[in-house]
Amino acid sequence: MNAKEIIEKLREQFNEMIKPTNEIKLMDATLVDGSVIQITEMIVGGVVTMNGTPAPVGEYTLADGNAIVVGDNGAITELKTAMPEEPPMMEDMGAKFSAFEVSTNEKFASYETKFSAYESKFADYEVKLSKAYGLIDGLISLSKTLAETPTGKPDESVAKQNNFKEEKKMSYDILFS
């Protein structure tokens, strides 16, 4: 292979690497007037096109009642959802309150039983701790007694002499007078 063929092969491989793998799929949406627009994504930042060109700035109402506000270059700047025509029905707050009250009372009852169980465990631990303190005090007094009591007579065969040389005391009064 010569240099031109190598460069051409490298160029082809490079172009395959940078070739976009995800093509942008446009979805069609119908406006209230019946015209069709294409949208990349139905989110703020998506792009709206009409006949292949970016849609002009403005607000477009879709057939389902939702509205899209389009800014420069066909970019979606705002999405407006359709307002429901019927107001939601009022819920029975008395029933909700009584259900909440029942559930709260049940939780408090379970907390009270757990708390009483913890109190009894704590009392058991206090009893065990006082027994442990008594045992520790007994061991300390035993240790003191054993340390203070001689274990027997000293061995007579062991010499009681001092192996160190006796030092003569020197007077340094001359230096400090």
Backbone bond lengths (Angstrom), bond angles and torsions (degrees), N, CA, C in turn:
res aa  C-N    CA-C-N  psi(-1)  N-CA   C-N-CA  omega(-1)  CA-C   N-CA-C  phi
1 M - - - 1.458 - - 1.523 108.89 -
2 N 1.289 113.52 139.85 1.463 117.01 176.86 1.533 109.71 -95.48
3 A 1.294 117.02 176.98 1.471 122.30 -174.07 1.520 112.08 -62.37
4 K 1.352 117.65 -39.38 1.467 120.10 -178.83 1.521 110.90 -64.85
5 E 1.336 117.74 -40.75 1.466 121.09 179.46 1.528 110.96 -65.96
6 I 1.326 116.48 -40.43 1.471 120.30 178.21 1.526 110.27 -63.72
7 I 1.324 117.25 -44.95 1.466 121.02 179.35 1.519 110.41 -62.73
8 E 1.327 117.75 -41.60 1.469 121.55 179.26 1.521 111.03 -64.29
9 K 1.335 117.20 -41.36 1.465 120.62 178.88 1.532 110.41 -65.16
10 L 1.334 117.42 -42.60 1.466 121.15 177.04 1.525 111.31 -62.55
11 R 1.329 117.06 -39.40 1.458 121.26 178.75 1.528 110.58 -62.85
12 E 1.341 117.54 -42.06 1.465 121.54 178.36 1.533 110.79 -63.71
13 Q 1.339 116.55 -44.21 1.459 119.67 179.52 1.535 111.00 -64.55
14 F 1.326 116.54 -39.94 1.464 120.31 178.62 1.527 110.38 -64.86
15 N 1.330 117.68 -42.12 1.461 120.69 179.28 1.521 111.56 -64.91
16 E 1.320 118.40 -34.05 1.460 121.16 176.70 1.526 110.60 -68.17
17 M 1.334 116.55 -35.05 1.467 119.91 179.83 1.526 111.88 -68.78
18 I 1.321 117.42 -37.77 1.466 119.22 -175.64 1.520 112.74 -95.02
19 K 1.315 117.62 0.42 1.457 120.54 178.87 1.521 108.80 -65.82
20 P 1.313 118.67 129.33 1.465 119.83 -179.37 1.525 110.46 -64.30
21 T 1.321 114.87 132.59 1.459 119.34 -179.07 1.522 111.15 -94.07
22 N 1.332 117.24 -27.78 1.463 120.73 -179.57 1.525 109.63 -100.35
23 E 1.290 115.52 111.26 1.458 118.81 175.54 1.519 108.37 -84.22
24 I 1.325 116.26 144.73 1.459 120.57 -179.82 1.520 108.01 -78.56
25 K 1.316 115.05 123.14 1.462 120.51 179.05 1.515 108.12 -98.46
26 L 1.310 115.37 127.33 1.454 120.85 179.17 1.509 109.44 -95.18
27 M 1.332 116.03 139.12 1.455 118.82 174.49 1.518 107.97 -107.72
28 D 1.307 115.08 142.60 1.458 120.72 -179.46 1.517 109.60 -86.78
29 A 1.325 115.31 142.00 1.459 121.67 175.64 1.523 107.22 -135.28
30 T 1.322 115.30 142.44 1.467 120.18 -178.97 1.522 109.35 -102.07
31 L 1.328 114.98 134.12 1.455 120.16 177.80 1.521 109.89 -85.75
32 V 1.342 116.10 170.15 1.460 121.53 -179.74 1.527 111.12 -59.27
33 D 1.327 117.30 -36.69 1.477 120.54 -179.51 1.526 113.19 -78.03
34 G 1.352 117.51 -2.59 1.461 120.60 176.44 1.512 113.84 98.38
35 S 1.313 119.50 -10.01 1.460 120.67 178.52 1.522 110.04 -75.37
36 V 1.336 115.79 155.29 1.457 121.85 -175.39 1.531 109.41 -109.17
37 I 1.329 115.69 134.97 1.457 121.10 175.00 1.525 107.74 -121.65
38 Q 1.327 115.96 161.72 1.460 121.30 177.56 1.532 107.42 -113.34
39 I 1.338 115.17 138.18 1.463 121.59 -178.37 1.523 108.19 -128.52
40 T 1.358 116.07 134.01 1.466 119.17 177.69 1.519 109.83 -72.73
41 E 1.327 118.36 -52.07 1.456 123.30 177.43 1.513 107.57 -145.55
42 M 1.312 116.40 144.68 1.458 121.22 -179.02 1.537 108.61 -88.48
43 I 1.339 116.00 59.10 1.461 122.78 176.71 1.521 107.98 -139.85
44 V 1.329 115.79 164.09 1.457 119.37 175.29 1.525 107.14 -64.54
45 G 1.316 116.53 128.20 1.455 121.58 -175.85 1.518 112.12 105.61
46 G 1.340 117.83 -15.19 1.453 120.76 175.37 1.531 109.58 -68.37
47 V 1.324 116.96 167.45 1.463 120.62 -176.86 1.529 109.42 -117.72
48 V 1.351 115.04 135.51 1.461 122.25 178.23 1.526 107.75 -108.35
49 T 1.356 115.55 130.54 1.464 119.06 177.31 1.522 109.11 -125.62
50 M 1.328 114.10 152.42 1.467 122.05 175.05 1.519 106.51 -126.56
51 N 1.300 116.82 117.40 1.458 122.99 -179.56 1.523 111.97 55.60
52 G 1.333 116.89 37.62 1.455 121.42 175.18 1.514 114.85 86.64
53 T 1.328 118.94 -3.23 1.474 120.83 178.14 1.519 109.26 -117.10
54 P 1.324 118.17 152.12 1.460 120.03 179.75 1.529 111.12 -57.44
55 A 1.328 115.62 140.00 1.466 120.87 -178.38 1.530 109.85 -69.11
56 P 1.347 117.40 145.68 1.465 120.38 177.62 1.539 110.73 -65.78
57 V 1.327 115.26 158.45 1.460 121.42 179.14 1.516 109.04 -61.59
58 G 1.343 116.27 136.15 1.455 120.28 178.36 1.513 111.48 156.10
59 E 1.337 114.86 -174.30 1.461 121.40 178.93 1.511 108.43 -111.14
60 Y 1.324 116.42 132.21 1.450 122.22 -178.69 1.521 108.07 -121.19
61 T 1.345 115.79 128.10 1.457 120.85 179.43 1.521 108.43 -98.56
62 L 1.328 115.64 126.20 1.460 121.39 -179.78 1.522 109.82 -81.75
63 A 1.322 115.80 165.83 1.462 121.23 -177.75 1.533 111.78 -62.82
64 D 1.326 117.81 -28.24 1.463 119.73 -179.44 1.528 113.11 -82.48
65 G 1.345 117.50 -0.78 1.457 121.46 177.01 1.515 113.30 101.39
66 N 1.318 118.19 -17.23 1.467 120.49 176.73 1.515 109.24 -71.56
67 A 1.338 116.92 155.23 1.460 121.12 -178.75 1.520 109.36 -125.17
68 I 1.338 114.98 148.87 1.458 122.53 178.35 1.524 106.98 -121.51
69 V 1.322 117.77 127.50 1.461 122.16 174.73 1.519 106.50 -98.81
70 V 1.339 115.81 122.67 1.458 122.02 -175.61 1.521 109.04 -109.06
71 G 1.350 115.58 134.13 1.457 121.99 177.54 1.514 110.19 -103.84
72 D 1.326 115.50 -153.45 1.464 121.53 -179.33 1.523 111.32 -61.25
73 N 1.333 115.30 146.16 1.463 123.86 178.04 1.524 113.36 57.49
74 G 1.305 117.97 24.75 1.457 122.47 175.63 1.521 114.36 76.59
75 A 1.331 118.33 12.60 1.461 121.49 -178.54 1.529 110.10 -76.26
76 I 1.328 116.44 136.35 1.464 121.80 177.76 1.529 107.70 -75.51
77 T 1.346 115.81 123.05 1.465 120.18 179.82 1.521 111.96 -104.08
78 E 1.346 116.79 -20.75 1.457 119.52 -179.23 1.519 109.17 -158.23
79 L 1.331 115.96 145.66 1.456 122.39 173.91 1.519 107.68 -117.39
80 K 1.324 116.25 130.50 1.462 120.72 179.16 1.520 107.96 -117.82
81 T 1.321 115.70 128.11 1.459 119.57 179.00 1.516 109.35 -87.62
82 A 1.319 114.91 152.70 1.466 120.77 -179.28 1.522 108.97 -69.63
83 M 1.309 116.38 140.73 1.458 121.32 177.88 1.522 108.93 -78.20
84 P 1.317 117.47 134.49 1.461 118.95 176.62 1.527 109.61 -67.61
85 E 1.311 115.56 142.67 1.454 120.18 -176.63 1.521 111.54 -78.82
86 E 1.321 117.88 -34.94 1.452 121.02 -178.43 1.527 109.29 -97.35
87 P 1.312 116.81 133.08 1.460 118.20 175.93 1.530 108.84 -70.27
88 P 1.308 117.09 146.43 1.465 118.79 -179.67 1.521 110.55 -66.29
89 M 1.319 115.02 146.84 1.459 119.99 -178.52 1.520 109.47 -71.40
90 M 1.307 115.57 145.09 1.456 121.17 179.10 1.534 108.94 -72.03
91 E 1.321 114.98 135.72 1.452 120.04 179.88 1.524 109.00 -86.95
92 D 1.306 115.76 154.74 1.452 121.05 178.23 1.524 107.96 -78.07
93 M 1.325 115.83 100.48 1.458 120.72 -176.39 1.534 111.41 -71.72
94 G 1.310 118.02 -26.86 1.461 120.58 178.09 1.523 111.00 -62.90
95 A 1.330 115.49 -43.07 1.464 120.04 179.27 1.533 109.97 -66.68
96 K 1.336 116.46 -40.24 1.462 119.67 178.71 1.529 110.48 -64.00
97 F 1.343 115.96 -42.40 1.462 119.80 -179.34 1.525 111.02 -64.43
98 S 1.325 116.85 -43.45 1.467 118.74 -179.23 1.536 110.56 -66.07
99 A 1.329 117.52 -37.50 1.466 119.91 176.77 1.528 110.30 -65.04
100 F 1.330 116.18 -40.11 1.466 120.89 177.97 1.528 110.26 -64.42
101 E 1.330 116.32 -41.46 1.461 120.94 -179.53 1.534 110.54 -64.03
102 V 1.324 116.65 -43.38 1.472 120.52 179.58 1.524 110.03 -62.84
103 S 1.326 116.59 -45.83 1.464 119.50 -178.42 1.529 110.35 -65.53
104 T 1.334 117.51 -37.91 1.465 120.68 178.56 1.525 110.53 -65.87
105 N 1.318 117.16 -43.13 1.464 120.08 178.80 1.527 111.39 -62.61
106 E 1.328 117.13 -39.34 1.465 120.79 177.81 1.528 110.80 -63.63
107 K 1.327 116.13 -41.85 1.463 119.14 179.42 1.521 111.00 -65.59
108 F 1.332 117.22 -42.79 1.461 119.63 178.45 1.526 110.92 -62.27
109 A 1.314 117.46 -39.59 1.467 120.57 178.89 1.534 110.40 -63.53
110 S 1.331 116.10 -42.13 1.470 118.25 179.59 1.529 110.28 -67.51
111 Y 1.340 117.37 -36.13 1.464 119.89 177.47 1.525 110.75 -66.05
112 E 1.331 117.10 -38.22 1.458 120.13 179.19 1.524 111.18 -64.77
113 T 1.341 118.10 -40.90 1.465 119.83 178.53 1.523 110.61 -66.66
114 K 1.324 116.72 -39.81 1.467 119.36 177.73 1.528 109.97 -64.12
115 F 1.331 116.57 -41.72 1.459 120.89 -178.88 1.529 110.73 -63.58
116 S 1.320 117.61 -42.52 1.471 119.92 179.25 1.524 110.50 -66.27
117 A 1.332 117.90 -35.87 1.463 120.63 176.46 1.528 110.18 -64.50
118 Y 1.328 117.50 -40.26 1.458 121.01 178.06 1.530 110.67 -66.88
119 E 1.325 116.88 -36.99 1.461 119.54 177.69 1.521 111.21 -62.88
120 S 1.331 117.67 -42.60 1.465 120.00 179.38 1.530 110.90 -66.59
121 K 1.337 117.62 -38.26 1.467 120.26 176.66 1.524 109.98 -63.71
122 F 1.336 116.72 -40.45 1.453 121.20 179.85 1.524 110.57 -63.40
123 A 1.341 117.04 -40.99 1.470 120.82 177.57 1.527 110.32 -63.25
124 D 1.322 117.68 -40.90 1.473 121.11 177.06 1.528 110.74 -61.46
125 Y 1.325 116.87 -41.61 1.462 120.98 178.98 1.528 110.97 -65.56
126 E 1.340 117.26 -36.47 1.456 119.72 177.90 1.522 110.76 -63.93
127 V 1.331 118.03 -41.29 1.469 121.79 178.34 1.528 109.52 -63.32
128 K 1.324 116.74 -46.31 1.469 120.09 -179.98 1.526 110.74 -63.11
129 L 1.321 117.11 -38.06 1.455 121.34 -179.46 1.532 110.76 -67.25
130 S 1.330 117.52 -40.35 1.474 119.38 178.60 1.527 110.17 -65.89
131 K 1.327 118.34 -37.61 1.467 120.97 175.79 1.523 110.36 -63.69
132 A 1.339 116.35 -40.11 1.468 120.66 179.66 1.525 110.14 -65.62
133 Y 1.350 117.89 -39.14 1.456 120.87 177.14 1.529 110.54 -62.21
134 G 1.330 117.41 -42.90 1.467 121.28 177.90 1.518 111.45 -61.41
135 L 1.316 116.96 -42.60 1.457 121.79 178.84 1.524 110.68 -63.87
136 I 1.322 116.58 -42.65 1.470 120.38 179.98 1.530 110.10 -64.38
137 D 1.339 117.91 -42.65 1.469 121.05 177.85 1.527 110.36 -60.40
138 G 1.322 118.39 -43.33 1.469 122.21 177.75 1.516 111.97 -61.18
139 L 1.330 116.83 -42.41 1.465 120.43 179.38 1.525 111.20 -66.03
140 I 1.316 116.95 -37.82 1.468 119.91 179.00 1.531 109.99 -65.76
141 S 1.334 117.57 -45.45 1.469 119.46 179.57 1.527 110.94 -64.91
142 L 1.329 118.71 -36.77 1.460 121.92 176.00 1.521 110.34 -62.89
143 S 1.318 116.54 -43.37 1.468 120.66 179.55 1.521 110.51 -62.31
144 K 1.336 118.40 -41.78 1.466 121.62 178.90 1.527 110.26 -63.93
145 T 1.324 115.66 -43.67 1.461 119.69 -179.60 1.521 110.77 -62.51
146 L 1.309 117.28 -44.69 1.460 120.75 179.94 1.517 111.55 -65.60
147 A 1.321 116.95 -35.24 1.462 120.03 -179.08 1.517 111.06 -72.15
148 E 1.329 118.83 -32.49 1.461 121.98 -175.66 1.529 112.45 -88.41
149 T 1.290 119.93 -24.54 1.454 123.42 -176.91 1.517 109.34 -88.26
150 P 1.355 116.97 128.25 1.468 118.14 175.49 1.526 109.86 -69.34
151 T 1.281 115.33 150.60 1.465 119.86 -176.83 1.522 112.44 -87.72
152 G 1.309 118.82 -16.18 1.456 122.11 179.82 1.515 110.72 173.37
153 K 1.351 115.26 -172.42 1.451 120.15 178.15 1.510 109.48 -73.43
154 P 1.332 115.06 148.21 1.465 116.95 175.00 1.529 110.40 -67.92
155 D 1.298 117.01 149.35 1.459 122.93 -179.21 1.521 109.22 -73.91
156 E 1.352 115.99 124.94 1.461 121.60 -176.63 1.524 111.21 -73.35
157 S 1.325 117.03 -22.98 1.463 118.97 -175.90 1.529 112.56 -75.25
158 V 1.282 115.64 -14.92 1.457 118.99 179.89 1.514 107.73 -81.78
159 A 1.309 116.90 127.28 1.460 121.60 -178.29 1.524 109.73 -70.02
160 K 1.330 114.09 142.75 1.450 119.01 -179.14 1.518 110.74 -103.64
161 Q 1.267 117.27 16.04 1.450 118.44 -176.73 1.518 110.79 -86.12
162 N 1.330 114.30 157.88 1.455 121.95 -179.92 1.522 107.70 -92.05
163 N 1.299 117.68 125.27 1.454 121.94 -178.28 1.526 111.99 -86.16
164 F 1.282 117.81 -1.78 1.456 120.63 -178.54 1.528 110.05 -90.50
165 K 1.272 117.01 149.33 1.456 123.77 179.67 1.517 108.16 -72.34
166 E 1.332 115.07 137.52 1.456 119.07 -178.18 1.525 108.17 -79.24
167 E 1.296 115.49 132.90 1.453 120.54 -178.28 1.512 109.45 -93.75
168 K 1.285 114.08 143.68 1.451 119.45 174.12 1.513 106.80 -90.61
169 K 1.299 114.51 138.12 1.442 118.66 179.45 1.525 108.25 -78.84
170 M 1.281 113.66 131.30 1.457 118.93 178.88 1.510 108.58 -107.10
171 S 1.273 114.48 145.55 1.444 120.28 -179.26 1.522 108.48 -98.39
172 Y 1.301 114.85 128.51 1.454 120.53 178.73 1.535 110.46 -110.42
173 D 1.292 115.64 23.28 1.461 120.11 -177.60 1.522 111.53 -62.80
174 I 1.309 116.16 -32.47 1.467 121.23 -178.65 1.527 111.00 -60.72
175 L 1.290 115.36 -35.06 1.476 119.44 -176.91 1.528 112.09 -74.93
176 F 1.305 117.16 -29.38 1.456 119.97 -172.37 1.528 113.33 -107.41
177 S 1.288 119.33 10.87 1.446 118.59 179.86 1.501 113.47 -96.36
